[in-house]
Amino acid sequence: ADPLLLSFTWRHLAGLALREGELAEARHGFTESLRIREELGYLVGTAPALASLADAESEPEASRLREEARRLFRLLGGVPTWLARQLAPPAAGAATA
């Protein structure tokens, strides 16, 4: 089996679980996707995996994961570019859930 394809499959299934409100399943899938990407050294896919996992986590872990994703995104020179909007820091004074 192709490990990178497996990582994308875990991420897709986790996204579906998150959309359905199945947070434990979403966390599991996003964690597996992140683990595989880190093992493969797939850096460009690591920041999106961290951001997705943050969406399924509660605070303060979610904020920690997003900050780690932002840091990696900056180190990679803003790649992948589509991730910029998702990683934008919340506006000053914005309410957080």
N, C-alpha and C positions, 0 to 999 in steps of 0.2 A: 504494500500500500504506500502511496505517496504521502509522507508526513505533512507536507504543506497543504495538500488537499484536505487531509484530515483536520488540520487546524481551521481551515475555512469552513468545513462542515460543522465542527463544534461551534464556531462563531455564529453561523447561520441558525443552527438549532437553538442556541442560547438566545439569540435575538427574538426568535419566535416565542420562546418561553417567557422572556421579559414582556413582550407585547401582551401575552395572556395573563400576566401577573404572577407567574410561577417563579418567584425570586430565587428560591433555592436551586431550581433546575438551571436558571439563567446563570447564577454565580458559578455553578459547577461547569457549565459549558464554556463560559468565558475564561475561567481559570485553566481549563484544559487547553484551550486555544492559546492562551498566553504561555503556558508551560512549553508547548510544542514549539512556538515561535522563538522563545528564548533558547531552547535546546538547539534549534537549527541555526541560531545566530541571525535570524531574519529581523534585523533591527527596524527596517522601514515598516514592518507590520506590528512591532511591539507597542508603539505609542497608541495606535488605534485599539489594540487589545486591552491596554490599560484603561483607556477612556471608556470602552464598553463595559469592562468589569466594574468601573466606578458607577456606572448607571444602575447596576444591580446591587450595589452595596449601600449600607447606611453610613451616616456620619459617625466618627470623623474619618473612617477608612476611605469613603468616597472622595473626600477632599485630598487625602494623601495620594491616592491613585491618580487623580486628575493632575496634581502638581508634578508627579513623577512623569506622567505622559507629556505635560507641557515642557518639562526640562529636556526630555529626549527629543521632542519635536524641534526645540530650539537647536539642540546639538546637531541634528540632522539637516539644519538649514531650512526648516519649514517644510519638510517632506514627510508625509504626503500632504500636498497643498489643500486637499479637500477637508483635512482635519482641523484647519485653522479656526473655523467658525465654532466647532464643537468645543475646542479648548480655550476659547476666548474667556478671560477672567470675567466673573460676574460684575456688572456695573456697580459702582460705588453706591451704597445705600439700598441695593436690591435685596429683596427678601429671599431667603434661602429656605428650601423645604427640608 
